[in-house]
Every structure is written in C-alpha cells, then in structure tokens.
Amino acid sequence: MVGVSPRQAKAPPLTAPAIDEAVAWHDVECAGYAADLALWRELAAGAAGALLEIGAGTGRVALNLAERGQEVSALDSEPALAAELGARARRRGLRVHVHCGDARTFALERRFVLIVAPMQVVQLLGGVAGRRSMLAAARRHLDIGGLLTIALADPLEGLDAGAVLPPLPDVRELGGWIYSSRPVALRHEHGAIAIDRIRESVSPTGELRASAVTLHLDVVDADGLAKLASETGFRELDRRRVPATDAYVGSEILVLEAE
C-alpha cells in the first residue's frame, strides 16, 4: 500500500452550519434574556396603538408582544436577523411588520404610540452623534404624547475594569450544532466598554470551530441621555429598573414622552 504524506492528504470539508452564523450567535448571546419582558408587556398594554421595537434581532421582544395581540413593527440593521424574525413570525402565525434599517436614520412612513429600545441597543450607535440621530428619528415617528423607552446597562457594574470574568458560557443547541459563547474579560476602551468573548461551535459530527470576538458598548449616562432627549423633542416621565439576574446585569429604563 502506498503511503500518503501529511502534505498530500486532504482535510475533509467542514460541515456547513444549519443556521446563519449571525442568527446563531445572536440567539446564543441574547435570546435567552427574559427579565425585561414583563416591563415591555406592561408598557405595551398601556399603549393604544401600534408599537415599534428598535434593534429587534430575531424577535425576542417583538414576537412576545405580538403573541399578546399587540400591533408590532420591528427594526434591525442586520438583514439576516430581520429575515429570521419575519420567518419566525410566519411560522407562529403572528403579524409583525419587519424592517431592515439603521436605528439612527430609519424612516418607516408611519407613526407609533410606543417605541421600545431593549437591552443595550442605544449603546451600539457610535457615540453621542449616533444617539442624537436615533432620538430624532424616533421623535419623527411619534405623535405628541407618544413614548420612547430606552434600556441602558453597565456591564462593569460590580466589577473592576479589566477583571477576568467567570467561565460561564451562554450555550444553545441550534440545528444539531452546539454553540457556546463565553465572556472572558471586560475593559474600558475609548469611551466604550469592550467585551471579549470566545465563541465555539461544535457540528453534529464533532467538528469544532472557535473564534475570539470583541463587542463594544458605549458608556452612556442616564442623566446625559435624558438631557440629550430633551434637546430632541422629549421630556422624561419616569425611570424603571430591570434587576440583574445570575447571567445578565440589570438595566435602567428611561421613559420619554414626545412633546
């Protein structure tokens, strides 16, 4: 038998994931969060009319509200996430108006009584200019008295900057693949908080893929954001609090009314 040297051997092709990678990692790192859902349901129940979720992802909040009879529109800048949200709504027989667009510049040609921005979407807009632009876009979609609700979080709450996080990964099985995302460190970086994660996926046949990613969240002070909102046609009505869980930090929720 003729031997084959390592340089001649061809590696078998890697198995293709059963789900889009952007969708998979969003679901792994975000879809399991439920601590804020009761608050969004409460706010939506008091709003007589259509509502919009900004940064809707694969529908964690939008689908939950649509299931309760709310008229829901959803906006996300990632085409794969918006497409997946629409597909999930159709599979569940829910009517959600899905739009792919930038939270800073969206123009949907309709108005809402409530706009919600869950988790840390407002901390992903690239600084003060991005937040001001988002506030202006939201104001254009609200009549006087309409509400904009914004969640803010501090991932360093209770931790020292540069601390190495406990190795507690977010894990999810999707299409026979096992996805694991583990936060390994947090640090301040140019006015933002950098979150280092190790992502690993294992195919049904045992192939392992791994990568390191860094996510950046703007450091946003609630008082500063409320002041910026007042310059953009809003007045602050209230602040609410979503408590921390074992897996997620807590959030401060600003409730802003369009003037």
N, C-alpha and C positions, 0 to 999 in steps of 0.2 A: 504494500500500500504506500502511495506517495504521500509524504507529509506536507502539510500546508503551514508555512511560516506565519507568525502573527501579522506581518505586514501584508500578506496576501489575503488573509481572512477578512471577510466582510461581516460587519456587525448587522444583526437582523434589524429591520426597520422598527422604529418605536411605534407603539400603538397610539392611534390618534385619540385624544380625549373625546368623550361623548357630548361634551358641552363646551360652549365658548369659554375661553380662559377668563375673560373679563367678567363674565357672568358667574363663573365658578368662584373666583376669589371674592367678588362682591358678596355672594351668598355666604361664603365661609366666614368672612370678617364682619358682616353687617346684618345678615338676615335673621340671626338668632336673637337679636336685641328686641325685647318686648316691654321694657319697663316704662316707656313713654306712651304706649298705645292708649292707655286709659285716658290720659290727658288729651290726646288728639281727638279721641272719640267724644269726650266731654265738650270740647270747643266746637267740634263739627255739629254736635246735636243742637247747640245753641245758635247755629248759623242757618238762616232760612234762605238757602240758595246754593249755587254752585261753589265748589271749592277747588283749589289748586295746590298740589304738592310740588315743591321745588326740590330737585335732587332726589327724585323718586326711586332711582335704582331699579331693582327688579320687582318693586311693588310692596315692600314690607308694610308701609303705612297705607298707600293708596288702595290696595286690594282689601285691607282690613276695613277701611271706611266704606268702600263700595259694597261690601257684604252687608253693611248695615243700612243700605238704602240711600246713601249719600250720592249726590251727583258730583263725580270726581273727574278732574283732569290731572295729568301727571306730566312733569317735565324732567328730562335728564339730558345731559350733554353727550353721553356715550351711546352711540347707535345700538350696540349690541344689548345694552341694558334696557333701552327703550323698547326694542323689538321683543325681548324676552318678557317684559312686563305686559305688552299687548297680547302675547301668546298665552300667558298665564291667565289673563282676564278672560280671554275667549274660552279657554278650557274650563273655566269655572262659571261660565255663563254670566259674567259681570260686564257692565258697560263702563269702561274707563277711557277717556279721551287722552291718548298718549301723544306727546310731542317731544321731538328731539331738538334741543336748543340750549343755548348758553343762558344761565341764570342772570347774567349781567345785562343781557341785551334782548331778552325774549319779547316777542310781540305776537300775541295769540288772537287778537281782534275780538276779544270778548272780555267781560268783567266777571269778577268773583266777589263773594261776600267774605270769604276767608282764604288766605294763603298761608300754608304751613311750610316751614323750612326745618325739618327734623335733624337730629344728630348734629354733625358739625359742618353741614354743607356751606354755611356762611363763612366758615373759616378756611375754605378752599378757593377763595375768589381772588387771591393775589394782592392782598393789601387793601388799604383804605379806599383807593380809587375803585377797585372792584366791588367793594361793599356799597359804596355810594351809588354806583351804577345799578346794582341789584335792587337797592331800595327804590331808586327812581323807576325802574322797570315795574316793580311790584305796585308802586303807587299808581301808575298808569292803568293798572288792571283792577283797581278798587274804586268803588264809589265812596263818597263821604260816609264815614261810619263803618266801612269795611275793615277787617282785621288782618294784620300780618303778624304771625307768631314765629319766633326765631329761637332755636336752641343753641346754646353755647356751652362748651365743655373745656376743662383744663386737664389734659392728660397727665400733667405733672402734679395734680392735686394729691397731696400727701406723700409725694416722692421728692427726693433730691434730684436736681438735674444731673444727668449722666449716670443715673442709677441703672444697674442691670436688672431687668425685670425677671420675676419668677418664670420658669419654663412651663407655662400653662398655655398650650396652643388651642386655637379655635380649630375644631375638626368637623368635617362634614363628608358624608358619602353622597356622591352625585354620579349617576350613570355607571355605577360599578367601580368608580375611582374613589380613592380616599384622599381628601385634601386636608392639609394641615398648615396653619399659619401661626407662627409663634413670635410674639413681640420679644425682642432681646435687649433693646436699650431705647431710652428717651434722652433728648438733649435740646438745649436752645440753639438755634441756628438762624441768624439774620432775621430776627423778629418773628420767627416761627418756632414751633416745636417739631423736631424731626423724630419720627418713629421708625426705628429699624425693625424689620420683620424678616424671618426666614420662612419661605414658602416651600412646601414639599407636596408632591402628588405621587401617588402610587397607582399604577394601572391595574386592571383585573388580573394581568399576568405577572405582576410583581415588579414591573419596571419603575424605578424611582427617578423623579425629576426634582431638582432643588434649585432655588434661586434666592438671592437677597434683594430686598426692595426697601426703599426709604420713602415714607409718606410725610408730607409737611402740612401742618395745621397752623394758620395764623394765630398769634396770640391776640385775642380780642377781649377788651374790657367791656363789660355790660353797660357801664355808665357812658363810656365813649361811644358805643354803638347807639345807645338811646339818644345821645346828643346829635349824632350824625343823622339819625332818623328824623329828629325834629327839624333839621335843615332840609329835609327831603319830603315834607308834607305829612308827617306823622306826629302823633303825641302818644306818650307812653301811658297805658292804662294800668298795667299790673306786671308783676313778675311771679312766676311759678317755679317750682323746683321738682325735678325728677331725681329721686335718690339714687345713689350708687348701688350697684349690685356686686356680686363676687367677681364678675367678669368685666364689668364696664364702670367707668367713672360716672358721676352724676352730671346733670345738666341744669343750667339756669335758662328759663324760658322767658323771653321778652314778649309781651302782648302789646302791639302797637295799633293805634286806630288812625285811619286815613282822615285827614282834615280837609 
